Amino acid sequence: MVASPIVRETDDATEIGNLMRHALWLQNDLVSDGFFVRGGLSLGSLHVSDHVLFGPALVEAYDLESRAAVHPRIVLSRPAAETQRGTAGGSMLMCDDDGQTFVDYLGATFQEPEDPYPVLQGHRDTVVDRLHVTRRRKRQWEKYRWLAEYHNAVMRRQLPKAGELLIAAEAMTWEFSSFD
């Protein structure tokens, strides 16, 4: 869990933007080790002490992670997402067709000074491998199918001429066979 107080010298947009940056760095680090995670990012009251953590923001973040995220993504609550509208932080977000706004960790690689190709190739290769390995476990496979669709959406938006970085449709297609 990552939490941050909103202090008087800053505003909600700045603090949510900072939390989003922490989330995408953490997500990129975990992805580079082969771990795809989901989470929730909310805006609201939270009590934090040495051994106790509670409050409506925690409950909302948990609900976002467990019910809304579904796929490996960090979903923002509507109020948290709205703080980023019209700010530089908005470029770190994507919207899914299910209406959820999430941290675009893959797109953020284009904002780094290093060449994004090795990261993108590694992401592609890991997702393709996981699609293959989980082929018979549909629930897990769906997680990687979503990642493949996300990967391709980012590639088409950021590098429309880099077809070699796309994940082939055949890798994302559910296979059927006859009964006999």
C-alpha positions, 0 to 999 in steps of 0.5 A, spaced: 500 500 500 502 506 498 498 512 501 500 520 501 497 526 505 495 532 501 498 537 505 496 545 505 502 547 500 499 542 494 493 540 491 489 534 490 492 534 482 499 534 484 498 529 490 494 524 485 499 525 480 505 524 484 501 517 487 500 515 479 508 516 478 509 512 484 504 507 481 507 506 474 514 506 477 512 500 481 508 497 476 514 497 471 519 495 476 514 489 477 513 488 470 520 487 468 520 482 473 514 478 470 509 480 475 503 484 473 499 487 478 492 490 479 490 496 484 486 502 486 487 509 487 482 513 491 482 520 494 479 521 501 480 521 508 485 515 511 488 514 518 495 511 518 499 510 524 504 505 526 499 499 526 492 501 524 490 503 517 483 505 516 478 510 512 473 511 506 479 512 502 482 505 504 475 502 503 474 505 496 481 503 494 480 496 496 473 496 492 477 499 486 482 493 486 478 487 488 472 489 483 473 494 478 480 493 476 479 486 474 485 486 469 492 487 471 491 495 472 491 500 477 484 503 477 483 511 479 476 513 483 472 518 479 474 523 483 482 522 483 481 521 475 478 528 475 483 531 478 488 530 472 483 532 467 487 538 463 494 536 467 500 533 465 498 527 469 492 526 464 498 523 459 499 518 464 492 515 464 488 511 459 480 509 459 478 502 458 471 501 454 469 498 461 469 506 463 475 505 468 481 510 468 487 507 469 495 508 470 498 507 463 505 504 465 506 502 458 505 509 455 509 512 460 516 508 458 515 513 452 516 519 457 523 516 459 530 518 457 532 511 455 530 508 449 523 504 450 524 499 445 527 494 450 522 495 455 516 494 449 520 488 446 520 485 453 513 486 455 511 483 448 515 477 449 513 476 456 505 477 455 506 472 449 509 467 453 504 468 458 498 467 453 502 460 451 503 458 458 496 459 460 492 457 454 488 451 458 487 456 464 482 461 461 481 465 467 489 466 467 489 467 460 484 472 460 488 476 464 494 476 459 489 477 453 487 484 456 494 485 457 496 484 450 490 488 447 493 494 452 500 493 449 497 493 442 493 499 443 499 503 446 503 501 440 498 503 435 498 510 439 505 511 440 509 507 434 504 506 429 509 504 424 512 499 429 508 493 427 514 488 429 512 490 437 505 488 436 502 482 439 499 477 433 492 476 434 493 469 433 496 469 440 490 472 443 484 468 440 481 463 444 481 456 440 475 451 439 475 444 437 470 439 435 467 434 440 469 428 436 
